[in-house]
């Protein structure tokens, strides 16, 4: 039983060394400038996840970001 506990401890240590997995959204946001992030925050507060509620200028901003940095 002691061998099993030692093995589990070593596996836990190895697993802890793995870098955290980032979501596609996290990867996308890391590419944005501070100004872009602030604008995204404003748009999120204004329209939430529903882009249809946003004015065409705001939709164009989001589409430009996705074209530049990839889809989030």
Residue frames relative to the residue before (quaternion, step in Angstrom):
aa qw qx qy qz dx dy dz
X 1.0000 0.0000 0.0000 0.0000 0.00 0.00 0.00
X 0.6206 0.5486 -0.3423 0.4436 3.59 1.08 -0.74
X 0.6250 0.5367 -0.3427 0.4515 3.60 1.06 -0.72
X 0.6470 0.5211 -0.3130 0.4602 3.55 1.01 -0.82
X 0.6425 0.5114 -0.3208 0.4719 3.59 0.98 -0.81
X 0.6534 0.5115 -0.3081 0.4654 3.59 0.98 -0.83
X 0.6446 0.5151 -0.3101 0.4722 3.55 1.02 -0.82
X 0.6516 0.5075 -0.3130 0.4689 3.59 0.92 -0.87
X 0.6373 0.5230 -0.3241 0.4640 3.58 1.02 -0.77
X 0.6713 0.4881 -0.3013 0.4694 3.60 0.92 -0.85
X 0.6300 0.5150 -0.3342 0.4755 3.59 1.02 -0.76
X 0.6374 0.5300 -0.3189 0.4594 3.57 0.98 -0.83
X 0.6453 0.5163 -0.3116 0.4689 3.57 1.02 -0.81
X 0.6657 0.4965 -0.3003 0.4692 3.59 0.94 -0.86
X 0.6577 0.5059 -0.3104 0.4638 3.57 0.96 -0.83
X 0.6315 0.5448 -0.3306 0.4418 3.58 1.05 -0.70
X 0.6303 0.5528 -0.3259 0.4370 3.58 1.17 -0.50
X 0.5211 0.6446 -0.4141 0.3760 3.58 1.20 -0.34
X 0.4558 -0.6651 0.5023 0.3123 3.61 -0.91 0.81
X 0.5517 -0.6122 0.4345 0.3635 3.59 -1.04 0.64
X 0.4277 -0.6869 0.5274 0.2593 3.56 -1.06 0.75
X 0.2455 -0.7781 0.5647 0.1242 3.55 -0.81 1.05
X 0.4590 -0.6595 0.5204 0.2892 3.53 -1.09 0.74
X 0.6532 -0.4977 0.3881 0.4183 3.57 -1.27 0.29
X 0.6260 0.5379 -0.3354 0.4541 3.58 1.06 -0.72
X 0.6433 0.5133 -0.3231 0.4673 3.59 0.95 -0.82
X 0.6496 0.5138 -0.3146 0.4637 3.58 0.94 -0.87
X 0.6423 0.5271 -0.3086 0.4630 3.57 1.01 -0.88
X 0.7031 0.4794 -0.2745 0.4476 3.58 0.79 -1.02
X 0.6064 0.5641 -0.3535 0.4349 3.60 1.09 -0.61
X 0.6538 0.5189 -0.3060 0.4579 3.59 1.16 -0.55
X 0.6159 0.5877 -0.3366 0.4024 3.59 1.18 -0.52
X 0.4852 -0.6301 0.5194 0.3127 3.54 -1.23 0.58
X 0.6753 -0.4730 0.3645 0.4329 3.57 -1.29 0.22
X 0.6430 0.5248 -0.3227 0.4550 3.57 0.97 -0.83
X 0.6551 0.5005 -0.3094 0.4739 3.58 0.98 -0.85
X 0.6424 0.5194 -0.3238 0.4612 3.58 0.98 -0.80
X 0.6432 0.5136 -0.3259 0.4649 3.58 0.98 -0.78
X 0.6568 0.4964 -0.3091 0.4761 3.57 0.99 -0.80
X 0.6198 0.5283 -0.3418 0.4689 3.60 1.00 -0.76
X 0.6344 0.5297 -0.3235 0.4607 3.58 0.99 -0.83
X 0.6458 0.5157 -0.3137 0.4676 3.58 0.94 -0.88
X 0.6842 0.4874 -0.2886 0.4593 3.57 0.89 -0.94
X 0.6291 0.5308 -0.3320 0.4607 3.56 1.04 -0.74
X 0.6597 0.4930 -0.3030 0.4796 3.56 0.98 -0.81
X 0.6712 0.5107 -0.2875 0.4539 3.55 1.08 -0.77
X 0.8568 0.1368 -0.0176 0.4968 3.57 0.71 -1.08
X 0.4182 -0.7060 0.4774 0.3142 3.57 1.22 -0.14
X 0.7679 -0.3240 0.2597 0.4877 3.55 -1.06 -0.78
X 0.6109 0.5767 -0.3393 0.4232 3.57 1.26 -0.26
X 0.2586 -0.8009 0.5237 0.1322 3.59 -0.22 1.26
X 0.5572 0.6255 -0.3905 0.3819 3.58 1.17 -0.47
X 0.6442 0.5327 -0.3201 0.4458 3.60 1.14 -0.53
X 0.6239 0.5745 -0.3309 0.4137 3.58 1.22 -0.43
X 0.5469 -0.5867 0.4760 0.3607 3.59 -1.17 0.54
X 0.6672 -0.5328 0.3415 0.3929 3.57 -1.20 0.53
X 0.6052 0.5577 -0.3585 0.4406 3.63 1.07 -0.65
X 0.6742 0.4831 -0.2868 0.4794 3.59 0.99 -0.83
X 0.6214 0.5308 -0.3351 0.4688 3.58 1.05 -0.74
X 0.6424 0.5251 -0.3139 0.4617 3.57 1.01 -0.85
X 0.6166 0.5426 -0.3410 0.4573 3.59 1.04 -0.74
X 0.6691 0.4921 -0.2924 0.4739 3.59 0.90 -0.95
X 0.6604 0.5067 -0.3073 0.4612 3.58 0.92 -0.88
X 0.6277 0.5290 -0.3303 0.4659 3.59 1.07 -0.74
X 0.6440 0.5146 -0.3187 0.4678 3.59 0.97 -0.83
X 0.6680 0.4955 -0.3017 0.4661 3.57 0.92 -0.91
X 0.6411 0.5090 -0.3332 0.4679 3.60 1.02 -0.69
X 0.6920 0.4824 -0.2694 0.4646 3.57 1.04 -0.81
X 0.8292 0.2505 -0.0831 0.4927 3.58 0.78 -1.03
X 0.5764 -0.5593 0.3995 0.4420 3.59 1.21 -0.17
X 0.6011 -0.5856 0.4146 0.3519 3.53 -1.24 0.44
X 0.3205 -0.7575 0.5356 0.1911 3.57 -0.96 0.85
